Amino acid sequence: MTQARQEGVVQTLRVAPGGGQVFYASAPDTASPVRQAENRCRIAGLLCEHLRAQETPLWKNHPICDSVEHPLQITRDALGRPRLLWGEYAGPSISFSRAGEEIWAALSGDESDIGIDVAGSAEFREGYPAHRVCDVQELEQALGLADGDVASALALLWSVKEAVVKALGCAFHFADPRDIHVQPAAAEEGGHAFSACLSGKALVRFSGTGCHPISVRSVPQTGAWLSIAAVRLPQYSD
């Protein structure tokens, strides 16, 4: 079932078995870089308010509970990964995805690094080089979840793989889409649960994953797929 967009409404899901909740929401966006930055701070603030209201033990006594003295900031590292700060204090992992005229954001409720991606089927219409995204087995699996629509299946696989590399913090700088192998899905309420494994240069870069799969949840949207990945890895230096 396609999930209806609910702008400004915080939704939750659990990505990794036994992991904490992830909070996500969408809001209208704009082409103006200045306004985009403002919109990211606004939606991040909304998610933080929701996390604060949960009184999660991990964040209960964190400066997130005092946003007046420690104002919210969003910075980016050398590879463009967003970092959430309250004053000088680091907050939970946050990730963004722009789709059409909307900005989506996801906030981790535990210590996992997360990535969110929203991919529209219109980006993968007839003629798109599917071999750049996936192998035959992955595509056959995704077709079964996308009612046989190739564009929707490719959008699903792309969103899963980009969510993974965003969670790893490298985007596609240190991983190719074909380095991310999407395993068969399990049906979950409102969507699908995937696991993804690394190979090639992605596995070399992130050898700490070993053979441990990365958890991803995907939820169908109108004409698109939303995927959120969660991973816990040690920090790597360039």
N, C-alpha and C positions, 0 to 999 in steps of 0.2 A: 504494500500500500504506500502510495506517495505521501510524504509528510508535508502538510501545509506550512508555508512560511509564516512565521509569527514574529514580525519585526518588533524588536525591543523586548521580546519575551525570552527569558532565560530558560533553556531546556537542559536536561541532564542525561547523561548515559555513563555506563561503566565500560571502559574500553578493555582493560586487562582483567582476567579472572582474579578475583581477590584484591584488585587495585581500588584506588579511590575513585570518586566520581569526577567526571569532567563536565564543566559548565560551558554552554555555547549559546550564541545568539547572533542575530543579524540586524543590520540597520541600513538605511539608504546611504549611498556614498556619492561622491562627486569627482570630477576630473581635476579639480584644483588640488595641487600637492599640499597646500597649507590646510585646506579644509579636510583633506584626507587624514592628515596627522591629527587634527582636532577630533574627527570621527573615531579614529582608533582609540584615542584617550577616552572619549565618551563611552564607547562600548566596553572598553576595558574596565572603566569605573563601574559600569552596570554589573559586570560579572564579579568584580571584587565585592560590591555591595551584597551580592547574592552569597558569595563564599563567606563573607563576614557573618551573615545572618545564620549560616549553618552551624556556627560555633564549632568548627572542625578542630579537634585537639591540636593538630599540627600547626594551625595558624591562629589559634585562639588568643595567644599572648604576643603575636607578631605585630609590628607597627601597622599592618593592614587595618588594625582596629583603631588607629588614630590617624586618619587621612588628613586632618587639619594640620597637625604638627609635621607630618611626613607626606607631602603631596605626591601624587602619582606621576610617574614619568615613564616613557617608553624610549629605550635606546636600542641601538642595533650593533651587533658585533661586526667583525671584518667581512663575514660572509652574508650579512644581512639578517641574521637571526634576531628577532625581537627579544628584548630583555625588559622585564617589568620591575620598576624600582619604586619604593616609597621613601623619598628622601635618599639616603645612602644605603637603605636596606633592600636586598634582593627579595623579590616575591616569587610566587610559583610560576611555572612555565606558562607562557602564553603564545598563541599562534594566530595568524590572520590569513584570510583568503579573500581576494576581491573577485566577484563574479557579476558581470554585467554592471548594474548600477547599485549593487549591494556590497557591503563589507561584512564578512563573517569573522567571528573571533571565538576561540576556545581557550579556556583557562583550566589548568590542572588543579585538582583538589588534593593531590598528594605530592610526592617528590619526583614524579615521573616527568620526563621531557615529552612534550606533545607537539603534534603537527596537525593542522587542519587544511583541507583543500576541497574546493567545490569546483567541479568540472561539468560544463554544459555539453549536451549531446551535439549541439550545433557546431561545436569546434571540431567534430570528428566525422563530418559527413562524407559521402562517397568520394573516394580518391585519396583519403588520408592514408599515409603509409603505416599500416597497423604493425608491421614488423619492427618498427622503431620503438614500439611501446611494449609488446608482449610476444610470447610464443604461441603456437597453435593451441596447446593444451589450456593455457590461461584464457585465451579468447573463447574457446568452446565452453569453458566453465562459466565465463561471464555472460555469454549469450543465453545460457539457461536462466540467468537471473534478470536478464533485460528483455525478456519476451522475444528473443531472436533478433532484436534491433542491434545491428553492428555498431552504429554510432553511440548508442547508449552503453553498450558493453565496453567500448573503448573508453568512454568517459568514466565509467566505473573503475576500470583498471588504472587509468591515469590518476584519478583522485586518490586511490589507495596508495599508489607508488609515490606520488608527490607528498602525501601526508607522512609517509615513512621517512623520506629524506628531509622533510621539514623537522620532524621529531629528532632526527639525528643531528640536525643543525647545519647541514651542508648543502641543502637543496640539491640541484643536480650538478654542482661543481665537482664533487668527488664520487659521484655515482651516476650511472646511466640507467634509464628505465628498465633495460633488460637485465641489470644487475639485481633488481628487486624481483624475487619470485613469489607470486601470490598463490598460496595454498588453497585447496577447496574450502568453500565457505560453509558456515553453520548458520541456520536461520535463527534470528533473534527478534524479539518484539520490535516491530517497526523497521527492521532492516536486516543486515547480515554481519556476522563476525568472521573476520579473516585472520590468518597469520601469514607473515611475510618473512622470507629468509634472504640473506645477502649472498652475493657471489662476486667474483671479479674484483675490480679495484675497490668496490664498496666494502667487501669483506676484509680486504687488506687494510683499508683505512680504519674500519671499525671491527677489528678482530675480537674485541671484547664481547661481541654478540655470540661468537662461536656458532653452535648449531641451534641456539635458542631463538625461536621465532619471535617476531615483533607483532604485537596485537594491534588490530585495526577494526574499527566499527564503521560501517557504511550505511547511510540512510538515504533513500530515494527522495529527491525533491522534484518539483515540476520542471521537467526538461533537463534535469541535472542530477548528479550524485554528490553527496557530502560525505567525506571520510575523515575520521580522526584516528591518529596513531599515537601510541604511548610506548615509551621505552625508557629504561634506566641504564645508563652507560657511564663509565668514568670519563672525565674530561680529557680531551686529546689536544695536544699542541700541534701547530702547523709544522 
